Amino acid sequence: MKILITGTAGFIGFHLAKRLLERGDEVVGIDNINDYYDVNLKYARLAETGISREAEKWHTPVQSTKYPGYTFVRMNLEDRDALMALFEKEKFNNVCNLAAQAGVRYSLENPYAYINSNIVGFVNILEACRHNAIRHLVYASSSSVYGNNTKMPLSTSDNVDHPISLYAATKKSNELMAHTYSHLFGLPTTGLRFFTVYGPWGRPDMALFLFTKALLENRPIQVFNYGNMVRDFTYIDDIVEGVTRVIDNPPVSGSFKAGVPEEPATKEPYPNSTDAPLAREIREASISHVPYKIYNIGNASPVPLTEYIAAIEAALGKTAEKEFLPMQPGDVPRTEADVTDLVRDLGYKPSTSVKTGIEKFTAWYKTYFGIEKVENSKLTNSNYE
């Protein structure tokens, strides 16, 4: 297949591009390489897939020297004309939209960055898909859409009408926009609610990167909500496996049911109850009779933040000095993914343990920054400058 992946200089997009290229797909990647975090890490990811620093030039295709089927173009999703021209030229089969302005906390300070990238950019993707007979649009949503929901695990049938950050609101908006295009134009769309993705080549603003850097520099780590946090940490390889399976399996009409228990369509949820007719009516009203689907992709094994930190300490052979702080605005105390539909539809459940994932990350980190010995070595910032 020929697949467009947006955000291939980013964490997940980089790994997904490698996976699809290695199985023989043809990939065109785009990214605007913004400076939300260190651009040198983004260029290093591109270099790992054979894309030279020529990628700095806007709207100039760069051919990979490592993968014959990979071309990269620096482009903004907001550039509607350039995006449409790319679609018309390349004739993609599938699209995976991973490009977005990331970060919950950053959205409190820079709201327009989220509207431009996550809303305007996404409608441009939808329009391009609509007019170019795209077989399947897969796009990144987020576990943040669940807001302060306290029922665990978090299910795709849960109400998500109360986001607590603008970032989350834009991701919920993407799901609504995609449903509209599935309904109006028959465009098969699947949204993926990722749960705390981590691993090699990860983002420097995420906890694992921040904690590792602080420990190696012998600085305290900042632990929010006084350590009373639980996260469904999901290793990057598991995320990529899930995304790949989703890409290969476009939704069909009637595949999404919201606001009701997970039950087969032919089975009454409450067969012996006087409420059965009402339950059936609710279920039927909630079925989306369009090619639209939402999946959680998470490890479904939530881990307390204190255990996560302990695993980092063990991997680095160092003990962290902890600075305990209150909860930050827009954050939530706990996440846990219900992946029932992922297992049912695609036969897949993420399974990498936090111990294994952190060990792989710290090994990559020490290689990337040239740290041969953790003890008696001082972290340099050469890759950030």
Residue, then its C-alpha position, 0 to 999 in steps of 0.5 A: m500500500k501507499i500510505l501518508i503518515t503525518g508527523t514522521a519527525g515525531f515520536i510515534g510517526f517515526h516508529l510507525a514509518k519504520r514499521l510500515l517500510e520494513r514490511g514493504d509499504e510505500v510511505v510518504g511522510i510529512d512534518n512541519i518540524n516545529d520547535y515545541y521541543d528540540v528539533n535536533l531530536k526530530y532531525a535525528r529520527l529522520a536521519e535514522t530513516g535515511i532522510s537527510r538534513e535537506a528536510e529543512k527545506w519546505h515543500t521539497p521531497v527528500q528521498s530516503t537513502k535507507y528505504p527506497g519506498y520512503t519520501f519526506v516533505r516538510m509541510n504544515l497541515e494548515d497549508r491547504d493548497a500544498l496538502m491537496a496538491l500532495f494528495e492529488k500527486e501521490k494517490f495514497n491508499n491510506v492516511c495515518n494522521l499523527a501530526a498535532q500540537a502535543g502537550v496538555r500543559y502547553s495548551l494552557e499557554n498557547p491555545y492558538a497552536y492547537i486550533n491551527s494544527n489540531i483543528v484547521g489542520f485536521v479538517n484539511i486532512l479530512e477534505a483531502c481524504r474526501h476528494n481523493a478516494i482514501r480507503h481508510l483515515v486513521y488518526a491520533s486521538s488521546s486518552s485525555v478526552y476522558g477528562n476526570n472520568t472516575k469509572m475505571p477502566l476507561s471505555t470507548s463507550d464512556n461519555v467524553d463530553h467534559p475535557i479538562s484541557l484545550y488539547a483534549a478538547t481538540k482531540k474530541s473535536n477530531e473524533l466528532m469531525a471524523h464521524t461527520y465525514s464518515h456520515l456525509f461522505g462514507l469516508p472510513t475513519t478510525g480514531l485511536r486514543f493512546f495511553t501514555v506512550y513511552g520508549p526509545w526516541g520519545r519526547p523530551d517533555m514526557a516524564l520518562f525523558l525528564f526523570t532520566k535526564a534529571l537522575l543522570e544530572n544528579r538533580p531532583i525529579q518533580v513528582f506531581n500530585y505528591g506521587n498519587m498518580v497512576r498511568d496506563f504506560t504503553y510501550i511504543d512497539d505495542i502502539v505501533e503494532g496496534v496502529t498497523r493492525v487498525i490501518d489494515n482493517p477499515p471500519v464498516s457501517g454499524s461498528f461503533k456503539a457509544g454509551v451502552p454496554e459492549e454487547p453483540a448486536t443480536k443480543e438483548p442487554y437485559p433479556n429478562s427485564t421490563d427495561a429490555p425494549l428501552a435498552r434496545e432502543i438506546r442501543e440502536a440509537s447509539i449505533s453509528h451506521v457509518p464506517y467509523k470506529i474508536y479504539n483505546i490503545g493502552n497496556a490495560s495494566p495501570v502502574p503507580l507513578t512511584e513504581y514507574i520511578a522505581a523502575i527508572e532508578a533500577a535501570l539507571g542504578k541511581t536513586a532519585e531525589k524527589e520534589f513532591l508537588p501538587m497536581q498540575p492544571g489539566d492533568v488527571p490522577r489515573t488512567e486505565a484503558d479498556v481494550t476489549d474492542l481492540v482484542r475482539d476486533l483485531g486480536y491484539k492487546p499491548s503487553t510490554s512490561v514497564k520494566t522491559g520498556i524502561e530498560k530499552f529506553t534507558a539503553w537508547y538514551k545512553t547511546y543517543f547521548g554518548i553516555e557509556k557509564v552511568e556512574n561517574s559520567k556527566l550528561t552533556n547537552s550537545n544534542y540539544e544545542 
